[in-house]
Structure formats: C-alpha cells, structure tokens
Amino acid sequence: MSGQPAKPEPADPAAAPAPAGPVVTVRCLASLARYQPRNAVFSLPGDVRNVAGLMAALNLPASKVTTVLVNAAPADPETRLSPGDAVTLLPTLTGG
C-alpha cells in the first residue's frame, strides 16, 4: 500500500447506458451550420420531444430559425419528434 487512493477502474464499454432518447438526424444549414451536431446524428435528451426542445438542446436560439422541416415536410417548433426523424433548420435566406 502506498497510502494513495486507488485509481478508479475504467468504465466497461459494454455497460454504457443506452441513448437518452430518440435519435434524429439534424441538418443546420447556412449560418446555422455551427450548431450542427457531429455526424448530423443527435440523441435527444430524455425530456426533449419536439423541435423547440431540440433547438434548446443544441443551444440554437429559436429566433435564428425561420424554417423548420421534419422529414422534408414543413413543421413548427411544437412538432413532436420520433426516432429516425430528419430535421432541417434554416435561417432567413436573402439574396437576389
């Protein structure tokens, strides 16, 4: 014994917890790209069940999003999400 506290054992990867919630694919386009999750796949935290909650989990201010699509269909922040949904978030787009 060296008198030092024992180092914790590394976690067993097989014992890793299951994802917190449904897994969705997220595309944040144009100026929202910096909010894009890595690999576009996002596991929703347990209390998140709609687009508004997804945006909050991504730290994406709702005021920056003007168009929401869920599975390529127009949606709004209160649209409920299901496992496997594809969510696209767009800012105001301008141009000539």
Secondary structure, DSSP 8 states (H G I E B T S, - for coil): --SS--------GGG----SS-EEEEEE-GGGGGG--GGGEEE--TT--BHHHHHHHTT--GGG--EEEETTEEE-TT-B--TT-EEEEE------
